[in-house]
């Protein structure tokens, strides 16, 4: 079994600009690619877990979302790092059109995407972490049985008030989160 670090995309790896609908809008948070590289070198699988309700809302197609994700991964690869998977939820329970307007188990705070990655990539969640800037990221990680780290980049400051459970650690950004994670015993 492999240990993993699950990362939210917007506000954790790249700037959260709202509903991104073009690869040209990708702007990496400083230090995020180097942080992913450190995780790769430490033997962690690195998996992006992201809610993308812009698909349900008709603001972006799944094809364009996948183009953005491929572009993000290419830029991460050019920085000497890699992702082991990208999983997204295109649904929203209240907004959008069929078949995307629905209650699902893959939209964070539900742990469906983490559980899917666990099955497909042979991951051990007990030795894994979820890192994100939103309360739903932390709740999804807790529900899946991972340790959790909240970053203050993106929407972290506002979202901190919404936490139902405290994360295991709060960091300024992904770089500092990874530094803390790598210092932990049994990580």
Helices and strands as residue ranges (DSSP letters): E 4-7, G 23-25, H 32-41, E 45-51, H 62-78, E 85-89, H 112-121, G 125-127, E 129-132, H 135-144, E 147-151, H 156-159, G 160-162, E 169-171, H 174-183
